């Protein structure tokens, strides 16, 4: 059974949220946008005791407080609803349908089965305690009256949840009580004859080790003397074990060792945090392949919820992990802050959580919105190479290379650091349809956007296309601005930087340009700017030289049009 979506109301920092889920779902977004809250909500519904519990499950810290005067006792009730559904008729195994028939809701039109499981939390004044209640719902949202708790118990068998927090402990996960490791240990069974033979060998080894040390033999004698004071109820009461002498005890002490780069064999917990984290993920895969059906049910489809799986890994390992997520067993839910991981995850799997007017919103790329050609453009121009851009609050879309280099430097010069403001500058001249796929992507993911276009015919085309993506109530000036002059270099030339740019050109080249222009001032200016860029060492070097001059003159010398664009981007980013 696949979890298709979750609805959350009044749980922690989330007032209301409806999140669709896929086989692989990657939650991205800034801190405190609700990523961990989503994973915790799923864990809470699926992994705790069912029925009605007072004083348990939800606590006063779980309730959403709408303002400073609100209290958990007066807050709106918590509601978390998990929705399981078939994607095609007959998808669920007969065993699931038969055993869960009491709570399955059949969509007669589509012929698909659905199950809704809800956990609610509220303060009960009569008992002065917080109460948690689980219930299955019908398609209309009303609670179903069950004969017994069997469906509640079965849901954990058919949809087992495994939760790995960002602070996962490899020592704990590979301990005797680890959620995956313990299943392997319990499955080790030896025939009596083989077990007895192994235990006899263990006793012989133990006797040899202990007998080789006279001091240990003396220790045994002295401890045995304690029997004169305290009855030990045995003729030979003392034994020392250098190693476990029972297979049962030996199994419990199985450890994972890995070789270091120097060849030394070290216990897993002596390796780096990244290695330990990856080992835990691989353990889950091994468990799912070997023991899942036996430990739960043959029809079970596990949910693996991972908080920040990229923790402690270097970038190339993170990218490999991102690719690996698609191959993992079961339904995978991930929260991440890594652009490297996102770069290897299909854009359709992303769910960007963000805050708008205090409310948690979800941005996603829905099926059918983008053409294959547009998705390819997004992958090659953005996701695969610049996955971290998907975490920005606002994108400034510019036409060319000069715009890209200059605007980043000018933002910084005006006191707006890229990471602090959370904006990114994207060059779109090489993207199909004048960059429209990126505007569509920004809107789909809830990223603010603004277009800066050159003051020429091509620039007008960019702006006209952007105009098609305005929402009701928006003005074009809210989302796009055409430079007053042909391009950003001309914008500075016409605003007092003509002498500075011209002085970057050698006298010899100036003379050649004067001849080539033959009195055409427009052509002359264009050639001088082109020569200045070339002789400075290219557009990045030209941008740096120009910004150094701006720094000397002061930010007030920046053309007003560009100042206005920067101010608008900062505003859109929430600055």
C-alpha positions as CSV (number, residue, x, y, z in Angstrom):
1,X,0.0,0.0,0.0
2,X,1.4,3.3,-1.0
3,X,1.0,6.5,1.0
4,X,-0.3,9.0,-1.6
5,X,-0.8,12.1,0.5
6,X,-0.9,13.5,4.0
7,X,-3.0,16.3,5.5
8,X,-1.8,18.1,8.6
9,X,-3.8,20.6,10.6
10,X,-2.6,22.5,13.6
11,X,0.5,20.4,14.2
12,X,3.6,22.3,15.5
13,X,4.6,25.0,13.0
14,X,2.0,23.9,10.4
15,X,-1.5,25.3,10.5
16,X,-2.7,23.6,7.4
17,X,-0.9,21.5,4.8
18,X,-1.9,18.9,2.1
19,X,1.2,17.2,0.7
20,X,1.0,14.7,-2.2
21,X,3.7,12.0,-2.1
22,X,5.4,9.8,-4.7
23,X,7.5,6.6,-4.5
24,X,10.4,9.0,-3.9
25,X,9.6,12.3,-2.3
26,X,12.3,14.8,-1.4
27,X,11.3,17.7,0.8
28,X,13.5,20.8,0.4
29,X,13.2,24.3,1.8
30,X,14.7,26.6,4.5
31,X,14.8,25.8,8.1
32,X,11.5,25.9,10.0
33,X,9.4,25.4,6.9
34,X,7.9,22.1,8.1
35,X,10.1,19.4,6.5
36,X,10.8,17.6,9.8
37,X,7.3,18.2,10.9
38,X,6.0,16.2,8.0
39,X,8.2,13.2,8.6
40,X,7.4,13.3,12.3
41,X,3.7,13.5,11.6
42,X,3.9,10.3,9.5
43,X,6.0,8.6,12.2
44,X,3.5,9.5,14.9
45,X,0.5,8.1,13.1
46,X,2.2,4.8,12.1
47,X,4.5,3.8,14.9
48,X,2.8,4.4,18.2
49,X,0.1,2.7,20.1
50,X,-3.4,2.9,18.6
51,X,-6.8,3.6,20.1
52,X,-7.5,6.4,22.5
53,X,-4.7,7.5,24.8
54,X,-4.8,10.2,27.5
55,X,-1.7,11.9,28.6
56,X,0.2,10.3,25.8
57,X,1.1,10.8,22.1
58,X,0.5,14.5,21.6
59,X,1.9,16.9,24.1
60,X,1.4,20.6,24.7
61,X,4.4,21.3,22.5
62,X,2.7,19.7,19.4
63,X,-0.2,22.2,19.2
64,X,-0.1,25.0,16.7
65,X,-0.3,28.4,18.5
66,X,-1.7,31.0,16.1
67,X,-0.5,34.0,18.2
68,X,1.4,35.0,21.4
69,X,-1.8,34.8,23.5
70,X,-2.7,31.2,22.4
71,X,-2.2,28.3,24.7
72,X,-2.1,24.5,24.0
73,X,-5.3,24.2,26.1
74,X,-7.2,26.6,23.9
75,X,-5.6,25.7,20.5
76,X,-7.4,24.1,17.6
77,X,-7.3,20.3,17.7
78,X,-4.4,18.5,15.9
79,X,-5.4,16.4,12.9
80,X,-3.1,14.2,10.8
81,X,-4.6,12.2,8.0
82,X,-2.8,9.6,6.0
83,X,-4.3,8.6,2.6
84,X,-3.4,5.3,1.0
85,X,-4.7,4.6,-2.5
86,X,-4.3,2.3,-5.5
87,X,-2.8,3.8,-8.6
88,X,-4.4,1.2,-10.8
89,X,-7.3,-1.2,-10.3
90,X,-6.3,-4.5,-8.6
91,X,-2.9,-3.1,-7.4
92,X,-3.3,-4.1,-3.8
93,X,-2.8,-7.9,-3.1
94,X,-5.8,-10.0,-2.2
95,X,-4.5,-10.5,1.3
96,X,-4.5,-6.8,2.0
97,X,-8.0,-6.2,0.5
98,X,-9.5,-9.1,2.5
99,X,-7.9,-8.3,5.8
100,X,-8.5,-4.5,5.5
101,X,-12.0,-4.8,3.9
102,X,-13.6,-3.2,6.9
103,X,-11.8,0.1,6.3
104,X,-11.3,0.1,2.6
105,X,-13.3,2.7,0.6
106,X,-13.9,1.8,-3.0
107,X,-14.1,4.5,-5.6
108,X,-16.8,3.1,-7.8
109,X,-16.0,5.3,-10.7
110,X,-12.3,4.6,-11.0
111,X,-12.5,1.1,-9.4
112,X,-9.6,2.0,-7.0
113,X,-9.3,1.2,-3.3
114,X,-8.6,3.9,-0.7
115,X,-7.8,4.0,3.1
116,X,-7.8,7.1,5.3
117,X,-6.2,6.8,8.7
118,X,-6.4,9.8,11.1
119,X,-4.8,10.7,14.4
120,X,-6.4,13.6,16.3
121,X,-5.2,15.4,19.4
122,X,-7.1,17.7,21.7
123,X,-7.2,19.0,25.2
124,X,-9.9,17.5,27.3
125,X,-11.1,19.8,30.1
126,X,-12.8,17.0,32.0
127,X,-9.6,15.1,32.6
128,X,-7.3,18.1,32.3
129,X,-5.2,16.1,29.9
130,X,-4.3,15.9,26.2
131,X,-6.0,13.0,24.4
132,X,-4.9,11.3,21.2
133,X,-7.3,9.2,19.1
134,X,-6.8,7.1,16.0
135,X,-9.6,6.4,13.6
136,X,-10.2,5.2,10.0
137,X,-12.4,7.5,7.9
138,X,-14.8,7.0,5.0
139,X,-14.5,9.0,1.8
140,X,-16.5,11.8,3.2
141,X,-14.2,12.2,6.2
142,X,-16.5,10.6,8.9
143,X,-15.1,8.2,11.3
144,X,-15.7,4.5,10.7
145,X,-17.1,2.4,13.6
146,X,-14.9,-0.8,13.8
147,X,-15.7,-4.2,15.3
148,X,-12.3,-4.3,16.9
149,X,-8.8,-2.9,16.6
150,X,-7.6,-5.5,14.0
151,X,-7.3,-3.0,11.1
152,X,-5.3,-0.6,13.3
153,X,-2.8,-3.4,14.1
154,X,-2.6,-4.6,10.5
155,X,-1.8,-1.2,9.0
156,X,1.6,-1.4,10.7
157,X,2.2,-4.8,9.2
158,X,1.3,-3.8,5.7
159,X,3.0,-0.4,5.8
160,X,5.9,-0.6,8.3
161,X,7.6,2.7,8.9
162,X,11.4,3.1,9.5
163,X,12.5,6.5,10.6
164,X,16.1,7.6,10.5
165,X,16.7,11.0,12.1
166,X,19.4,13.5,11.1
167,X,21.2,12.5,14.4
168,X,21.2,8.8,13.6
169,X,23.6,6.7,15.7
170,X,25.3,3.8,13.9
171,X,26.3,2.2,17.2
172,X,22.6,2.1,18.2
173,X,21.4,1.0,14.8
174,X,23.9,-1.9,14.7
175,X,23.2,-2.8,18.3
176,X,21.1,-5.7,19.6
177,X,18.0,-3.5,19.7
178,X,18.5,-1.7,16.4
179,X,15.3,-1.6,14.3
180,X,17.0,-3.4,11.4
181,X,20.0,-5.2,12.9
182,X,18.0,-7.0,15.5
183,X,16.0,-8.7,12.8
184,X,19.1,-10.2,11.4
185,X,20.3,-11.4,14.8
186,X,17.0,-13.0,15.6
187,X,16.9,-14.8,12.3
188,X,20.2,-16.7,13.0
189,X,19.2,-20.3,13.8
190,X,21.6,-23.3,13.9
191,X,20.7,-27.0,14.1
192,X,21.4,-28.4,17.6
193,X,24.2,-30.6,16.4
194,X,26.0,-27.7,14.6
195,X,25.4,-25.4,17.6
196,X,26.8,-27.9,20.1
197,X,29.9,-28.5,18.0
198,X,30.6,-24.7,17.7
199,X,30.1,-24.2,21.4
200,X,32.5,-27.0,22.2
201,X,35.1,-25.3,20.1
202,X,34.5,-22.0,21.8
203,X,34.9,-23.5,25.2
204,X,38.3,-25.0,24.1
205,X,39.5,-21.7,22.8
206,X,38.3,-19.9,26.0
207,X,40.1,-22.5,28.2
208,X,43.3,-22.0,26.3
209,X,43.2,-18.2,26.6
210,X,42.4,-18.2,30.3
211,X,44.8,-21.1,31.1
212,X,47.7,-19.2,29.5
213,X,47.6,-16.6,32.2
214,X,48.4,-17.7,35.7
215,X,47.0,-14.5,37.1
216,X,43.6,-15.2,35.8
217,X,43.6,-18.7,37.3
218,X,44.4,-17.1,40.7
219,X,41.5,-14.7,40.2
220,X,39.1,-17.6,39.8
221,X,40.4,-19.2,43.0
222,X,40.0,-16.1,45.0
223,X,36.5,-15.4,43.8
224,X,35.6,-19.0,44.5
225,X,36.7,-18.4,48.1
226,X,33.8,-16.0,48.4
227,X,31.6,-19.1,48.5
228,X,32.6,-19.5,52.1
229,X,30.9,-16.3,52.9
230,X,28.1,-16.2,50.3
231,X,26.6,-19.4,49.0
232,X,27.1,-19.7,45.3
233,X,25.0,-22.8,44.8
234,X,27.6,-24.7,42.7
235,X,30.5,-27.0,43.1
236,X,32.5,-25.1,40.5
237,X,31.0,-21.6,40.8
238,X,33.5,-19.4,38.9
239,X,34.2,-19.2,35.2
240,X,36.0,-16.6,33.2
241,X,35.1,-16.0,29.5
242,X,37.6,-14.4,27.2
243,X,35.1,-15.0,24.4
244,X,31.4,-15.9,24.6
245,X,31.0,-19.7,24.8
246,X,27.3,-19.8,23.7
247,X,26.2,-19.2,20.1
248,X,23.4,-17.0,21.4
249,X,25.8,-14.7,23.2
250,X,28.3,-14.8,20.3
251,X,25.6,-13.7,17.8
252,X,24.7,-10.7,20.1
253,X,28.3,-9.5,19.8
254,X,28.6,-9.5,16.0
255,X,30.1,-6.2,14.9
256,X,30.6,-4.6,11.5
257,X,34.3,-3.8,10.7
258,X,35.5,-1.9,7.7
259,X,39.0,-1.5,6.4
260,X,40.5,2.0,6.4
261,X,42.4,3.5,3.5
262,X,45.6,2.1,5.1
263,X,44.2,-1.4,5.2
264,X,43.5,-1.4,9.0
265,X,40.3,-3.2,10.0
266,X,38.3,-0.9,12.4
267,X,34.9,-1.2,14.0
268,X,32.2,0.8,12.2
269,X,31.9,3.3,15.1
270,X,35.6,4.2,14.7
271,X,35.0,5.4,11.1
272,X,33.8,8.8,10.1
273,X,30.2,10.0,10.5
274,X,29.6,9.9,6.8
275,X,30.7,6.2,6.5
276,X,28.5,5.3,9.5
277,X,25.5,7.1,8.0
278,X,25.8,5.3,4.7
279,X,26.2,2.0,6.5
280,X,22.9,2.5,8.2
281,X,21.2,3.1,4.9
282,X,22.7,0.0,3.4
283,X,21.6,-1.9,6.5
284,X,18.0,-0.9,5.7
285,X,18.3,-2.2,2.2
286,X,19.7,-5.5,3.4
287,X,17.0,-5.8,5.9
288,X,14.3,-5.0,3.4
289,X,15.7,-7.6,1.0
290,X,16.2,-10.4,3.5
291,X,13.9,-10.0,6.5
292,X,11.0,-7.6,5.6
293,X,8.5,-10.2,4.4
294,X,9.2,-12.5,7.3
295,X,9.2,-9.8,10.0
296,X,6.1,-8.0,8.8
297,X,4.0,-9.4,5.9
298,X,4.9,-10.6,2.4
299,X,2.6,-7.9,1.0
300,X,4.2,-5.1,3.0
301,X,5.7,-2.0,1.4
302,X,7.9,-0.2,3.9
303,X,8.2,3.6,4.2
304,X,11.7,4.8,4.9
305,X,11.7,8.4,6.3
306,X,15.2,10.0,6.1
307,X,16.2,13.3,7.7
308,X,19.1,14.8,5.9
309,X,20.8,11.7,4.5
310,X,23.6,13.9,3.1
311,X,24.9,14.6,6.6
312,X,28.7,14.2,7.0
313,X,29.1,13.2,3.3
314,X,31.4,14.9,0.8
315,X,29.7,16.3,-2.4
316,X,30.4,13.4,-4.8
317,X,29.1,10.9,-2.2
318,X,26.0,13.0,-1.8
319,X,25.4,13.0,-5.5
320,X,25.8,9.2,-5.6
321,X,23.4,8.9,-2.7
322,X,20.8,11.0,-4.6
323,X,21.0,8.6,-7.5
324,X,20.8,5.6,-5.2
325,X,17.6,6.8,-3.5
326,X,15.5,5.9,-6.6
327,X,16.7,2.3,-6.4
328,X,15.9,1.7,-2.7
329,X,13.2,-0.7,-1.6
330,X,9.8,0.7,-0.6
331,X,8.5,4.3,-0.5
332,X,11.2,6.8,0.3
333,X,10.6,10.1,2.0
334,X,13.6,12.5,2.4
335,X,14.2,15.9,3.8
336,X,17.3,17.6,2.6
337,X,19.3,20.9,2.5
338,X,21.7,19.7,-0.1
339,X,21.9,21.0,-3.7
340,X,24.2,18.1,-4.5
341,X,21.5,15.6,-3.6
342,X,18.8,17.5,-5.4
343,X,20.9,17.5,-8.5
344,X,20.5,13.8,-8.8
345,X,16.8,13.6,-7.9
346,X,14.1,13.9,-10.6
347,X,12.5,17.3,-10.4
348,X,9.1,15.6,-10.2
349,X,10.1,14.1,-6.9
350,X,10.8,17.5,-5.3
351,X,8.4,19.2,-2.8
352,X,9.6,22.7,-1.8
353,X,8.1,23.9,1.5
354,X,8.1,27.6,2.1
355,X,6.3,30.2,4.2
356,X,3.9,32.7,2.8
357,X,2.2,35.1,5.1
358,X,2.9,32.8,8.0
359,X,1.3,29.8,6.2
360,X,3.2,26.7,5.1
361,X,3.0,26.2,1.3
362,X,4.1,23.5,-1.1
363,X,5.7,24.0,-4.4
364,X,6.0,21.0,-6.8
365,X,6.2,20.2,-10.5
366,X,2.9,18.5,-11.4
367,X,2.6,15.9,-14.2
368,X,1.7,17.4,-17.5
369,X,2.6,21.0,-16.8
370,X,6.0,20.8,-18.5
371,X,6.9,19.3,-21.8
372,X,9.7,16.8,-22.1
373,X,11.7,19.5,-23.9
374,X,11.2,21.9,-21.0
375,X,12.1,19.4,-18.4
376,X,15.3,18.7,-20.3
377,X,16.1,22.4,-20.4
378,X,15.5,22.6,-16.7
379,X,17.8,19.6,-16.0
380,X,20.7,20.7,-18.1
381,X,20.6,24.4,-17.3
382,X,19.7,24.2,-13.6
383,X,19.1,21.0,-11.7
384,X,22.1,19.0,-12.7
385,X,24.6,21.8,-12.4
386,X,23.1,24.2,-9.9
387,X,20.8,22.3,-7.7
388,X,21.4,24.7,-4.8
389,X,19.5,27.4,-6.8
390,X,16.3,25.5,-5.9
391,X,16.7,26.6,-2.3
392,X,16.7,30.3,-3.2
393,X,13.8,32.6,-2.3
394,X,14.1,34.6,-5.5
395,X,15.6,34.3,-9.0
396,X,16.9,37.2,-11.0
397,X,16.7,36.2,-14.6
398,X,19.2,38.0,-16.9
399,X,20.0,37.7,-20.6
400,X,23.8,37.3,-20.8
401,X,27.1,36.7,-19.2
402,X,27.9,40.3,-18.4
403,X,24.6,40.7,-16.6
404,X,25.4,37.6,-14.5
405,X,28.8,38.7,-13.4
406,X,27.9,42.3,-12.8
407,X,24.7,41.9,-10.9
408,X,26.2,39.5,-8.4
409,X,28.9,42.0,-7.7
410,X,26.6,45.0,-7.6
411,X,24.2,43.3,-5.1
412,X,27.2,42.7,-2.8
413,X,28.4,46.3,-3.2
414,X,25.0,47.5,-2.2
415,X,25.1,45.4,1.0
416,X,22.9,42.5,-0.2
417,X,25.0,39.3,0.1
418,X,23.6,36.5,-2.0
419,X,23.3,34.0,0.8
420,X,21.8,36.4,3.3
421,X,19.2,37.7,0.9
422,X,18.7,34.2,-0.6
423,X,18.6,35.1,-4.2
424,X,20.3,33.6,-7.3
425,X,21.1,35.1,-10.7
426,X,20.4,32.9,-13.7
427,X,21.6,33.5,-17.2
428,X,18.8,32.5,-19.6
429,X,20.0,33.4,-23.1
430,X,20.9,29.8,-23.9
431,X,17.6,28.4,-22.6
432,X,14.8,27.5,-24.9
433,X,11.8,29.8,-25.3
434,X,13.7,32.8,-23.9
435,X,13.9,31.2,-20.5
436,X,10.2,30.6,-20.0
437,X,10.8,27.1,-18.5
438,X,12.6,28.7,-15.6
439,X,9.7,31.1,-15.0
440,X,7.3,28.2,-15.0
441,X,9.6,26.3,-12.7
442,X,9.9,29.2,-10.3
443,X,6.1,29.6,-10.1
444,X,5.6,25.8,-9.6
445,X,8.1,25.6,-6.7
446,X,7.0,28.9,-5.1
447,X,10.2,30.7,-5.9
448,X,9.9,34.5,-6.5
449,X,11.3,35.7,-9.9
450,X,12.2,38.9,-11.6
451,X,13.4,39.4,-15.2
452,X,16.0,42.0,-16.3
453,X,16.0,42.5,-20.1
454,X,18.2,44.4,-22.4
455,X,16.8,47.6,-24.0
456,X,16.7,46.2,-27.5
457,X,14.3,44.1,-29.7
458,X,15.4,40.9,-28.1
459,X,14.8,42.3,-24.6
460,X,11.3,43.2,-25.6
461,X,10.7,39.6,-26.6
462,X,11.9,38.4,-23.2
463,X,9.5,40.8,-21.4
464,X,6.5,39.9,-23.6
465,X,7.0,36.3,-22.8
466,X,7.3,37.0,-19.1
467,X,4.0,38.9,-19.3
468,X,2.3,35.7,-20.2
469,X,3.1,34.3,-16.7
470,X,1.7,37.0,-14.5
471,X,-1.0,36.0,-12.1
472,X,-4.2,37.9,-11.5
473,X,-3.5,41.3,-9.9
474,X,0.2,41.5,-11.0
475,X,1.6,44.3,-13.1
476,X,4.5,43.7,-15.5
477,X,6.6,46.1,-13.5
478,X,6.3,43.7,-10.5
479,X,8.1,41.0,-12.5
480,X,10.2,42.5,-15.2
481,X,12.2,45.6,-16.2
482,X,13.8,46.6,-19.4
483,X,17.1,48.5,-19.2
484,X,17.0,52.0,-20.5
485,X,19.8,51.3,-23.0
486,X,20.9,48.4,-25.2
487,X,22.5,46.3,-22.5
488,X,24.1,46.6,-19.1
489,X,27.4,47.9,-20.4
490,X,25.6,50.6,-22.3
491,X,23.6,51.4,-19.2
492,X,26.8,52.3,-17.3
493,X,28.3,54.1,-20.4
494,X,25.3,56.4,-20.6
495,X,25.4,57.0,-16.8
496,X,28.8,58.6,-16.5
497,X,31.1,55.6,-17.0
498,X,31.9,56.3,-20.7
499,X,35.3,57.8,-19.9
500,X,36.3,54.9,-17.6
501,X,35.3,52.3,-20.1
502,X,37.0,54.1,-23.0
503,X,40.3,54.4,-21.1
504,X,40.4,50.6,-20.8
505,X,41.0,50.6,-24.6
506,X,44.5,51.2,-26.0
507,X,45.1,54.3,-28.2
508,X,45.9,52.1,-31.2
509,X,42.6,50.3,-30.9
510,X,40.7,53.6,-30.4
511,X,42.2,54.9,-33.6
512,X,41.1,51.8,-35.5
513,X,37.6,52.1,-34.0
514,X,37.3,55.7,-35.1
515,X,38.0,54.7,-38.6
516,X,35.6,51.7,-38.5
517,X,32.8,53.8,-37.1
518,X,33.2,56.5,-39.6
519,X,31.3,59.1,-37.5
520,X,28.6,56.6,-36.3
521,X,28.5,57.3,-32.6
522,X,26.3,54.3,-31.8
523,X,28.6,51.9,-33.6
524,X,31.7,53.6,-32.0
525,X,30.3,53.1,-28.5
526,X,29.5,49.5,-29.2
527,X,33.0,48.8,-30.6
528,X,34.7,50.6,-27.6
529,X,32.7,48.5,-25.1
530,X,33.6,45.3,-27.0
531,X,37.2,46.3,-27.1
532,X,37.3,47.2,-23.3
533,X,35.8,43.8,-22.5
534,X,38.4,42.0,-24.6
535,X,41.4,44.0,-23.3
536,X,40.4,43.6,-19.7
537,X,40.5,39.8,-20.1
538,X,36.9,38.9,-20.7
539,X,33.5,39.7,-19.2
540,X,34.2,38.5,-15.7
541,X,37.4,40.6,-15.5
542,X,35.5,43.6,-17.0
543,X,32.8,43.2,-14.5
544,X,35.3,43.2,-11.6
545,X,37.1,46.3,-13.0
546,X,33.8,48.2,-13.4
547,X,32.6,47.3,-9.9
548,X,35.9,48.5,-8.5
549,X,35.3,51.8,-10.1
550,X,31.8,51.9,-8.7
551,X,33.2,51.3,-5.3
552,X,35.4,54.3,-5.6
553,X,32.6,56.5,-6.8
554,X,30.0,55.2,-4.4
555,X,26.8,53.1,-4.8
556,X,24.9,56.2,-5.8
557,X,26.7,56.2,-9.1
558,X,25.0,52.9,-10.1
559,X,22.4,53.6,-12.8
560,X,19.0,54.1,-11.2
561,X,17.4,51.4,-13.3
562,X,19.8,48.8,-11.9
563,X,19.3,50.1,-8.3
564,X,15.6,49.7,-8.7
565,X,16.0,46.1,-10.0
566,X,18.2,45.2,-7.1
567,X,15.7,46.7,-4.6
568,X,12.9,44.8,-6.2
569,X,14.7,41.4,-6.0
570,X,15.6,42.1,-2.3
571,X,11.9,42.9,-1.7
572,X,10.7,39.7,-3.4
573,X,13.2,37.6,-1.4
574,X,11.7,39.0,1.8
575,X,14.6,41.3,2.6
